[in-house]
């Protein structure tokens, strides 16, 4: 008789635990999949190397003539 009661309690506890695991899995399935597919944010952000080119104008041996506007000549 003791063996039957122990087997019944063990079976009930086992079925309750399996049911709890299945219920929690169904309840948190979306969160578990999100956690498993999560890609962590990289600690070192990507560095973009920008090369700024400013071509220099070759200097003339003579200075450039000054532009005089028509308003300055009329004044």
C-alpha positions in Angstrom: 0.0 0.0 0.0 2.8 2.4 0.9 4.4 1.7 -2.5 1.2 2.6 -4.4 0.9 5.9 -2.5 4.5 6.8 -3.1 4.3 5.9 -6.7 1.1 8.0 -7.0 2.7 11.0 -5.3 5.9 10.7 -7.4 3.8 10.5 -10.6 1.7 13.5 -9.6 4.8 15.5 -8.7 6.5 14.5 -12.0 3.4 15.4 -14.0 3.0 18.7 -12.2 6.7 19.6 -12.9 6.4 18.7 -16.6 3.2 20.7 -16.8 4.8 23.7 -15.1 7.8 23.5 -17.5 5.6 23.3 -20.5 3.4 26.2 -19.3 6.4 28.4 -18.6 7.8 27.5 -22.0 4.6 28.5 -23.8 4.3 31.6 -21.7 7.8 32.9 -22.2 8.5 31.4 -25.7 8.8 34.9 -27.3 11.1 36.2 -24.7 13.4 33.1 -24.8 13.7 33.4 -28.6 14.4 37.1 -28.4 17.2 36.4 -25.8 18.7 33.6 -27.9 18.8 35.7 -31.1 20.0 38.9 -29.4 23.2 40.3 -30.8 25.0 42.4 -28.1 25.9 46.0 -28.9 29.6 46.1 -29.7 31.7 47.8 -27.0 33.9 49.6 -29.6 31.8 51.6 -32.0 32.9 51.4 -35.6 35.3 54.2 -36.5 35.0 55.8 -39.9 38.2 57.3 -41.2 37.4 60.3 -43.3 40.1 61.7 -45.6 39.5 65.4 -46.2 41.3 66.6 -49.3 41.9 70.3 -49.9 43.9 70.6 -53.0 46.2 73.6 -52.8 46.3 76.2 -55.5 49.7 76.7 -57.0 50.9 80.2 -56.2 51.6 82.5 -59.2 54.9 84.4 -59.2 53.0 87.7 -60.0 50.2 88.9 -57.7 46.7 88.8 -59.3 45.3 92.0 -60.6 42.6 93.5 -58.3 39.1 93.4 -59.7 37.5 96.9 -59.6 33.7 97.1 -59.6 31.8 99.5 -61.8 30.4 101.2 -58.7 33.8 101.9 -57.3 35.0 103.5 -60.6 31.9 105.7 -60.8 32.4 107.0 -57.3 
